[in-house]
Amino acid sequence: MSERIPGADKKNISSKSRNEVYPIQEAGILDSSGEQVQTEAKIQEKLKELCTCPPQGVIAKLITNVAIGAVIWGLIWSLTGKESLPGGSIFGIVCLYFCSVIGGKIMQLIKIPGLPPLPPFLGMLIAGFLIRNIEFVSKVIVIKVKWGIIFRNIALSIILSLAGLGLDAKALNKLKAVCFRLCLGPCITEACSAAVLSHFIMKFPWVWGFMLGFVLGAVSPAVVVLSMLMLQRQGLGVDQGIPTLLIAAASIDDIVAITGFNIFLGMAFSSGSTFRSILRGVVEVVIGAGAGCLLGFFITYFPSKDQKSIAWKRAFFVIGLSAFSLLCSKRFGFPGSGGLCVIVLSFLAGMAWSNEKKAVQDVVTFAWQISQPFLFGLIGAEISVSSLGLETVGLCLATMFSALMIRIVATFLLVSGSGFHWKEKLFIALAWIPKATVQEWTKSKISLQSKDTQERQ
């Protein structure tokens, strides 16, 4: 036998035996040097793609999208003129929207170890706040109050319609007693607490104190409703009916806040009696519930089930009639009836559609994702630092947090005796922390009331 020389297998290996010894490399898995060559080849291909004339790939896509935006802007400018230029309403709304979207995306990228992801709407609020309070930017991006109110109401109508579609009729019937308590008790408790605190701390007149109380008493449906719908999809708390309970209570809570605000607003500016102002609030509730029932029965049967794209048509009616109800109620002087109408019509339609409402919810959710930057961006743009003093901010925060703590305690007591565990009661009480405002009604309503008062004088 011949003596084997160490290392001879590696040095004198033939091409045929090499293929047998290293079959994996021939199959496409390369060593480090092969991977480097492959990476360099890919980089060269990308550079060739970027440097082609005419452009292709990413460059071509970017140029195409910019050109599409420029053509759309050119068409709008040709129709509207100065409104689409810097300082115009259309220019301001579009810039606010895209800045809010970018702010939301940036907030999603921020990851803090040990904490849950930051919500996108926080970035949208900050974007609107910066646009309003940076001097140069606020002169270029101008948003008229009228347009801001319209877009915010459209966004609000979409989130309220989602709330109505998300209600579970069986769970609501099971918890109707505690739901009734939560619809009225927490909001009224916080409003009265804020009124007393603002009267003694900020020296507000009683009527204006109650107006402030009902402004602070509103719960944010955009936060509470979406959070509860997420829990509902995950099956958390569904057996106890907690998501449905909070969706219904948070939605009606805003109606109570708007109605209470309008009652005291009428008392502050109207020469009529207090009884007349209260009666007007009751009339708004009746009109909202009645109109919601009529529109709900209509969209239950139209479009009919034999039509194509039925989910999209149903979603169109839900969104369209909801926005129409909210805007139209203001037009006729019954702002408190619009929100209730939206909730009733979407709830009745969802109950009739049963399992088929899931497809409609998906479309309405997509519409909410588009309109969300409008709502939070415009809310952020309402905050003007220059008009606030440090003492005023401190007193307002003290009033708000004190009233909120009283509300949390009251809510915990209101759900006692309903079969909930103490952890569930604490969760329900803390769910009221996200705050909303009724200021989309406030500005227009106060300005109209002030104008009427001046004309009478």
Summary of the structure (lengths in Angstrom):
residues: 457
radius of gyration: 29.6
end to end distance: 125.1
largest distance: 125.1
contacts: 1453
relative contact order: 0.12
helix: 79%
strand: 0%
